[in-house]
């Protein structure tokens, strides 16, 4: 009788064992962010309207029509007068950058943020098991990860990954790599460094689709610390709940809308075409088809089934229209890549000015800092004491390729730590985002432009 009872209970006990094991394994695979540090450049790198104008005037190839285009673009960009520029550009050497310029720029950003990260987190460089550095426009030998390992005398068994060419969404790609590694390695710590090499990739030609990158991209970077160690859970600030990547590289139009190449006169630069908004809308639509069922409550899912077929892939302002995304998400961390992308995404998701404020203010204060942009947006939310325990944060990114990468975070505790916004957060939000460039330089014509250059 006892044997029969044991045989009868065995399948149920075995199933219970497997379920418990699955729960424990899933708990071990959690991806916690413990700390992050955004880079704040020295004040002498700040790009005021006057410095911006002097850089423009140095380009002897510009005609009055190109200057007028730059004038209009800078004014409507959503960028203020407190962003930062690479050292060699400030010094007037953008036309002849060197490898040393690039390495000095990277060393300053990477090591400054990492020094602060180790100091404030209490984690030693020898405690790091995984290191990822993503810089899209620069690949060196030895790699940038090797420079970090050498600088901090990290362990010989550290796993390093140098990620290039991924554009503005590279941070989330690096986080995906960490998340996958956390599934097979227990109780490990990972560091991701996200920045971009701007100084040696400043465009000095006169094609409009290339000049746009000079108007938007600015100096910035961030170092982040992650762990799947349950014993460090109490120190976590946010936890990764879900991450989704969509890639449209097979579509020629989407593939070519953001491209590093030379213009017709042989000047290298980064080309942004008019097809970019369409590619973003298409990628975001495909992304939401998978993402929506995972983040919204049942009543919104029913509505999703009824209206998703009507979403327009070619219009970013209509992507996701008709759904109440706030039913499952409290904060929206949109990559501050440009005013059009922020506003278009906001209209598509029917977000308020309050929801878009962090991205708009990050663009105004720091500019487009490529893959590091998210963390300036997150820093704004934290500095404004918006992030409360249990809140959900949706990160939305677009990148060359063309890619749309999104992830959902959960806030682990009320956040109010100090960060790069400390000295200016009381000045934000600015009521009207106006760049004074037009007011000060709209008098330029062919004759005065020649005079200014001679002067």
C-alpha positions as CSV (number, residue, x, y, z in Angstrom):
1,X,0.0,0.0,0.0
2,X,2.8,2.4,0.9
3,X,4.6,1.5,-2.3
4,X,1.5,2.2,-4.4
5,X,1.1,5.5,-2.6
6,X,4.7,6.5,-3.2
7,X,4.3,5.5,-6.9
8,X,1.2,7.6,-7.2
9,X,2.8,10.6,-5.6
10,X,6.1,10.4,-7.4
11,X,4.9,12.2,-10.7
12,X,3.4,15.1,-8.7
13,X,6.6,15.4,-6.6
14,X,8.7,15.3,-9.6
15,X,6.7,18.0,-11.3
16,X,6.8,20.1,-8.2
17,X,10.6,19.7,-8.1
18,X,10.9,20.8,-11.8
19,X,8.7,23.8,-11.1
20,X,10.8,24.8,-8.1
21,X,14.0,24.4,-10.0
22,X,12.6,26.5,-12.9
23,X,11.7,29.3,-10.4
24,X,15.1,29.2,-8.8
25,X,16.9,29.2,-12.1
26,X,14.8,32.1,-13.4
27,X,15.6,34.0,-10.2
28,X,19.3,33.4,-10.8
29,X,18.9,34.8,-14.3
30,X,17.6,38.2,-13.2
31,X,19.4,41.2,-14.6
32,X,19.7,44.0,-12.0
33,X,21.3,47.4,-12.6
34,X,23.2,48.4,-9.5
35,X,24.6,51.8,-10.6
36,X,25.3,54.0,-13.6
37,X,27.5,57.1,-14.2
38,X,26.9,59.5,-17.0
39,X,29.8,61.6,-18.3
40,X,29.9,65.3,-17.8
41,X,32.6,67.0,-20.0
42,X,34.7,69.9,-18.8
43,X,33.0,73.4,-19.1
44,X,35.5,74.5,-21.8
45,X,34.0,71.9,-24.1
46,X,30.5,73.5,-23.9
47,X,29.2,74.5,-27.3
48,X,27.6,77.9,-27.0
49,X,26.0,79.6,-30.0
50,X,29.1,81.6,-30.6
51,X,31.4,78.6,-30.6
52,X,28.9,76.7,-32.8
53,X,29.0,79.6,-35.3
54,X,32.8,79.7,-35.3
55,X,32.9,76.0,-36.3
56,X,30.4,76.6,-39.1
57,X,32.3,79.6,-40.4
58,X,35.6,77.6,-40.5
59,X,34.1,75.4,-43.2
60,X,35.2,77.3,-46.3
61,X,33.2,75.0,-48.6
62,X,29.8,76.2,-47.3
63,X,27.8,78.4,-49.6
64,X,25.0,80.7,-48.4
65,X,22.3,78.0,-49.1
66,X,24.1,75.4,-47.0
67,X,24.6,78.0,-44.2
68,X,20.9,78.8,-44.3
69,X,20.1,75.1,-44.0
70,X,22.4,74.7,-41.0
71,X,20.9,77.8,-39.5
72,X,17.3,76.4,-39.8
73,X,18.3,72.9,-38.7
74,X,20.2,74.1,-35.5
75,X,17.3,76.4,-34.5
76,X,14.7,73.6,-34.9
77,X,16.8,70.8,-33.5
78,X,15.7,71.0,-29.9
79,X,19.3,71.4,-28.7
80,X,20.3,74.2,-26.4
81,X,23.5,76.0,-25.6
82,X,24.9,73.7,-22.9
83,X,25.8,70.6,-25.0
84,X,29.5,69.6,-25.4
85,X,31.8,69.2,-28.3
86,X,35.0,67.1,-28.7
87,X,38.3,68.7,-27.8
88,X,39.8,68.6,-31.3
89,X,36.7,70.3,-32.7
90,X,36.8,73.1,-30.1
91,X,40.4,73.6,-30.9
92,X,39.7,73.9,-34.7
93,X,41.3,70.6,-35.8
94,X,38.1,68.8,-37.0
95,X,39.4,68.7,-40.6
96,X,42.6,66.8,-39.6
97,X,41.9,64.5,-36.7
98,X,44.4,61.9,-35.5
99,X,44.1,58.5,-33.9
100,X,45.4,60.0,-30.7
101,X,42.5,62.5,-30.7
102,X,40.1,59.5,-30.8
103,X,41.9,57.6,-28.1
104,X,42.1,60.6,-25.8
105,X,38.4,61.3,-26.3
106,X,37.5,57.7,-25.4
107,X,39.9,57.5,-22.5
108,X,38.5,60.6,-20.9
109,X,34.9,59.4,-21.2
110,X,35.4,55.8,-20.3
111,X,37.9,56.1,-17.5
112,X,36.1,59.1,-15.9
113,X,32.8,57.3,-15.7
114,X,34.4,54.0,-14.6
115,X,36.4,55.6,-11.8
116,X,33.2,57.1,-10.4
117,X,31.3,53.9,-10.9
118,X,33.8,51.8,-9.0
119,X,34.1,54.4,-6.3
120,X,30.3,54.9,-5.7
121,X,29.2,51.3,-6.1
122,X,31.9,49.8,-3.9
123,X,32.5,47.1,-6.6
124,X,36.2,46.5,-7.4
125,X,37.5,46.1,-10.9
126,X,38.6,42.6,-9.9
127,X,34.9,41.8,-9.1
128,X,33.9,42.3,-12.8
129,X,33.2,39.1,-14.7
130,X,31.9,40.6,-18.0
131,X,32.9,43.8,-19.8
132,X,31.3,45.2,-22.8
133,X,32.3,48.5,-24.6
134,X,30.2,49.8,-27.4
135,X,31.5,52.6,-29.6
136,X,30.0,52.4,-33.1
137,X,32.5,54.6,-35.1
138,X,35.8,53.4,-33.7
139,X,37.6,50.1,-33.6
140,X,41.2,49.9,-32.4
141,X,43.9,47.3,-31.9
142,X,44.1,46.4,-29.0
143,X,40.4,46.8,-28.5
144,X,38.8,49.4,-26.2
145,X,37.9,46.6,-23.8
146,X,41.5,45.7,-23.6
147,X,42.4,49.3,-22.7
148,X,40.0,49.1,-19.8
149,X,41.3,45.7,-18.7
150,X,44.8,47.0,-18.8
151,X,44.0,50.2,-17.0
152,X,42.3,48.5,-14.1
153,X,44.3,45.3,-14.0
154,X,41.2,43.1,-14.3
155,X,41.2,39.3,-13.9
156,X,42.6,37.1,-16.7
157,X,39.3,35.2,-17.0
158,X,37.1,38.2,-17.6
159,X,34.8,37.9,-20.6
160,X,35.1,40.9,-22.9
161,X,33.1,42.1,-25.9
162,X,33.9,45.1,-28.1
163,X,30.7,46.1,-29.9
164,X,30.9,48.5,-33.0
165,X,28.7,49.7,-35.8
166,X,25.4,49.3,-33.8
167,X,24.4,53.0,-33.7
168,X,22.2,54.7,-31.1
169,X,20.6,51.5,-29.9
170,X,23.9,49.8,-29.0
171,X,23.3,50.1,-25.2
172,X,20.3,47.8,-25.4
173,X,22.2,45.4,-27.6
174,X,24.9,45.2,-25.0
175,X,22.3,44.7,-22.3
176,X,20.9,41.8,-24.3
177,X,24.3,40.2,-24.4
178,X,24.6,40.6,-20.7
179,X,21.1,39.1,-20.1
180,X,22.0,36.0,-22.3
181,X,25.3,35.5,-20.4
182,X,23.5,35.8,-17.1
183,X,21.4,32.7,-18.1
184,X,24.5,30.5,-18.0
185,X,26.7,32.2,-15.4
186,X,25.5,32.6,-11.8
187,X,26.4,35.3,-9.4
188,X,28.4,37.5,-11.8
189,X,28.9,41.2,-12.3
190,X,28.9,42.9,-15.7
191,X,29.9,46.4,-16.8
192,X,28.7,48.1,-20.0
193,X,30.3,51.3,-21.3
194,X,28.4,53.2,-24.0
195,X,29.8,56.2,-25.8
196,X,30.6,57.4,-29.3
197,X,33.8,58.7,-31.1
198,X,32.7,62.1,-32.3
199,X,35.9,64.1,-32.6
200,X,37.4,62.2,-35.5
201,X,34.1,61.8,-37.4
202,X,33.1,65.5,-37.7
203,X,31.8,66.1,-41.2
204,X,33.6,68.9,-43.1
205,X,31.8,68.7,-46.4
206,X,28.7,70.5,-47.6
207,X,26.0,67.8,-48.4
208,X,22.9,68.4,-46.3
209,X,22.2,64.8,-45.4
210,X,25.7,64.6,-43.9
211,X,25.6,68.0,-42.1
212,X,22.6,66.9,-40.0
213,X,24.8,64.7,-37.8
214,X,27.0,67.7,-36.9
215,X,23.8,69.5,-35.7
216,X,22.6,66.7,-33.5
217,X,25.4,64.6,-32.1
218,X,27.3,65.7,-29.1
219,X,29.9,64.4,-26.6
220,X,28.6,62.0,-23.9
221,X,28.9,58.5,-22.4
222,X,27.8,56.2,-19.6
223,X,29.1,53.3,-17.6
224,X,26.7,50.8,-16.1
225,X,27.0,48.0,-13.5
226,X,24.8,44.9,-13.7
227,X,24.5,41.7,-11.7
228,X,22.5,38.6,-11.4
229,X,23.7,38.0,-7.8
230,X,20.5,37.7,-5.6
231,X,22.5,38.8,-2.6
232,X,23.0,42.2,-4.3
233,X,19.3,42.6,-5.1
234,X,18.8,45.1,-2.2
235,X,21.3,47.4,-3.9
236,X,19.6,47.3,-7.3
237,X,18.0,50.4,-8.7
238,X,16.1,48.8,-11.6
239,X,15.5,45.3,-12.9
240,X,15.2,44.2,-16.5
241,X,11.8,42.5,-17.1
242,X,11.8,42.2,-20.9
243,X,13.9,43.1,-23.9
244,X,13.0,42.9,-27.6
245,X,15.1,43.6,-30.7
246,X,13.8,44.1,-34.2
247,X,16.1,44.3,-37.3
248,X,15.1,45.5,-40.8
249,X,18.5,45.1,-42.4
250,X,17.0,43.0,-45.2
251,X,15.0,46.1,-46.4
252,X,17.3,48.2,-48.7
253,X,15.6,51.5,-47.9
254,X,15.8,50.9,-44.2
255,X,19.3,49.6,-44.4
256,X,20.6,52.8,-46.2
257,X,18.7,55.5,-44.2
258,X,21.6,55.8,-41.7
259,X,25.0,55.2,-43.3
260,X,28.6,56.0,-42.7
261,X,30.2,56.8,-46.0
262,X,32.0,59.5,-48.1
263,X,30.1,62.2,-50.0
264,X,30.4,62.9,-53.7
265,X,33.5,65.0,-53.0
266,X,35.2,62.3,-50.9
267,X,34.6,63.8,-47.4
268,X,33.7,61.1,-44.9
269,X,30.6,61.5,-42.7
270,X,27.4,60.0,-41.4
271,X,24.5,60.3,-43.8
272,X,20.9,60.6,-42.4
273,X,18.3,60.3,-45.2
274,X,14.6,61.3,-45.5
275,X,13.7,57.6,-45.3
276,X,14.7,57.4,-41.6
277,X,11.2,58.2,-40.1
278,X,9.6,55.6,-42.3
279,X,12.1,53.0,-41.3
280,X,11.6,53.9,-37.6
281,X,7.9,53.6,-38.0
282,X,8.1,50.2,-39.7
283,X,10.5,48.8,-37.2
284,X,8.6,50.1,-34.2
285,X,5.3,48.6,-35.6
286,X,6.9,45.2,-35.9
287,X,8.4,45.6,-32.4
288,X,5.1,46.5,-30.8
289,X,3.3,43.5,-32.2
290,X,5.4,41.4,-29.8
291,X,5.9,43.9,-27.0
292,X,2.3,45.0,-26.4
293,X,0.9,41.6,-25.2
294,X,3.7,41.6,-22.6
295,X,3.2,45.0,-21.1
296,X,-0.4,45.9,-21.2
297,X,-3.4,44.7,-19.2
298,X,-6.2,42.5,-20.6
299,X,-8.6,45.3,-21.5
300,X,-5.9,47.0,-23.6
301,X,-5.0,43.7,-25.2
302,X,-8.5,43.3,-26.5
303,X,-8.4,46.7,-28.0
304,X,-5.0,45.9,-29.5
305,X,-6.5,42.9,-31.3
306,X,-9.2,45.1,-32.8
307,X,-7.0,48.0,-34.0
308,X,-3.5,46.8,-34.6
309,X,-4.2,45.9,-38.2
310,X,-4.9,49.6,-38.9
311,X,-1.5,50.8,-37.7
312,X,0.5,52.7,-40.4
313,X,4.1,51.4,-40.8
314,X,5.1,54.5,-42.8
315,X,4.1,57.1,-40.2
316,X,5.8,57.2,-36.8
317,X,3.0,59.4,-35.4
318,X,0.4,56.7,-36.0
319,X,2.4,53.7,-34.6
320,X,0.4,52.3,-31.7
321,X,-2.3,54.8,-32.0
322,X,-5.5,53.9,-30.1
323,X,-3.9,52.1,-27.2
324,X,-3.4,53.4,-23.7
325,X,0.2,52.5,-23.0
326,X,0.0,54.3,-19.6
327,X,-2.2,51.4,-18.4
328,X,0.9,49.3,-17.9
329,X,3.8,51.8,-18.0
330,X,4.5,54.8,-15.8
331,X,7.6,56.2,-17.6
332,X,8.8,56.4,-21.2
333,X,12.5,56.7,-21.8
334,X,12.7,57.6,-25.5
335,X,16.2,57.9,-27.0
336,X,16.9,61.7,-27.4
337,X,18.1,61.3,-31.0
338,X,16.3,64.3,-32.4
339,X,13.2,66.4,-31.9
340,X,11.3,64.7,-34.8
341,X,11.8,61.2,-33.4
342,X,10.8,62.2,-29.9
343,X,7.6,64.1,-31.0
344,X,6.7,61.4,-33.6
345,X,7.0,58.6,-31.0
346,X,5.1,60.6,-28.5
347,X,2.2,61.2,-30.9
348,X,2.1,57.6,-31.9
349,X,1.9,56.4,-28.3
350,X,-0.4,59.3,-27.3
351,X,2.0,60.5,-24.7
352,X,1.7,63.8,-22.8
353,X,4.2,66.6,-22.6
354,X,5.0,65.3,-19.1
355,X,5.9,61.9,-20.5
356,X,8.1,63.4,-23.2
357,X,9.8,66.0,-20.9
358,X,12.7,63.8,-19.9
359,X,13.7,63.0,-23.5
360,X,13.2,66.6,-24.7
361,X,15.2,68.0,-21.8
362,X,18.0,65.5,-22.3
363,X,18.2,66.5,-25.9
364,X,18.2,70.2,-25.0
365,X,20.9,69.8,-22.3
366,X,23.2,67.1,-23.7
367,X,22.2,66.7,-27.4
368,X,22.2,63.3,-29.1
369,X,24.9,61.3,-27.3
370,X,24.3,58.2,-29.3
371,X,24.0,55.0,-27.3
372,X,24.5,56.9,-24.0
373,X,21.4,59.0,-24.5
374,X,19.0,56.7,-22.6
375,X,20.9,57.2,-19.4
376,X,20.8,61.0,-19.5
377,X,17.0,60.6,-19.9
378,X,16.9,58.2,-16.9
379,X,19.1,60.5,-14.9
380,X,16.6,63.3,-15.5
381,X,13.7,61.2,-14.2
382,X,15.8,60.3,-11.1
383,X,16.9,63.9,-10.5
384,X,13.3,65.0,-10.6
385,X,12.4,62.2,-8.1
386,X,9.9,60.7,-10.5
387,X,11.0,57.0,-10.1
388,X,9.2,55.1,-7.3
389,X,9.5,51.5,-6.3
390,X,7.4,49.3,-8.6
391,X,7.2,51.8,-11.5
392,X,7.7,50.4,-15.0
393,X,10.0,52.2,-17.5
394,X,9.8,51.5,-21.2
395,X,13.0,52.3,-23.2
396,X,12.5,52.9,-26.9
397,X,15.5,53.1,-29.2
398,X,16.3,53.3,-32.9
399,X,19.6,52.6,-34.6
400,X,21.4,52.3,-37.9
401,X,20.9,49.0,-39.7
402,X,17.9,49.7,-39.3
403,X,17.0,48.5,-35.7
404,X,14.4,49.2,-33.1
405,X,15.3,47.9,-29.7
406,X,13.0,48.3,-26.6
407,X,13.1,47.0,-23.1
408,X,10.9,47.2,-20.0
409,X,12.4,48.0,-16.6
410,X,11.0,47.8,-13.1
411,X,12.1,50.3,-10.4
412,X,13.4,48.4,-7.4
413,X,13.4,51.4,-4.9
414,X,12.6,55.1,-4.8
415,X,15.4,56.7,-6.7
416,X,17.0,60.0,-5.8
417,X,20.8,59.5,-6.1
418,X,23.1,62.2,-7.4
419,X,24.0,62.3,-11.0
420,X,25.2,64.4,-13.9
421,X,22.1,66.6,-13.7
422,X,22.8,67.9,-10.2
423,X,24.1,71.3,-11.1
424,X,21.3,72.3,-13.5
425,X,18.2,70.2,-12.7
426,X,16.5,73.2,-11.0
427,X,16.6,75.1,-14.3
428,X,14.5,72.4,-16.0
429,X,12.2,71.9,-17.6
430,X,12.7,75.0,-19.8
431,X,9.4,76.5,-20.8
432,X,10.3,77.2,-24.4
433,X,13.0,75.3,-26.3
434,X,14.6,78.0,-28.4
435,X,18.1,78.1,-29.9
436,X,19.2,81.7,-30.3
437,X,21.2,80.9,-33.4
438,X,18.6,82.4,-35.8
439,X,18.3,85.6,-33.8
440,X,22.0,86.2,-33.8
441,X,23.0,85.1,-37.3
442,X,19.9,85.5,-39.5
443,X,21.5,88.6,-41.1
444,X,24.1,86.5,-42.9
445,X,24.1,86.8,-46.7
446,X,26.7,86.1,-49.4
447,X,28.6,89.4,-48.8
448,X,28.6,89.2,-45.0
449,X,29.4,85.5,-44.9
450,X,32.6,86.3,-46.9
451,X,33.4,89.1,-44.5
452,X,32.9,87.0,-41.5
453,X,35.3,84.3,-42.9
454,X,37.9,86.9,-43.6
455,X,37.5,88.3,-40.2
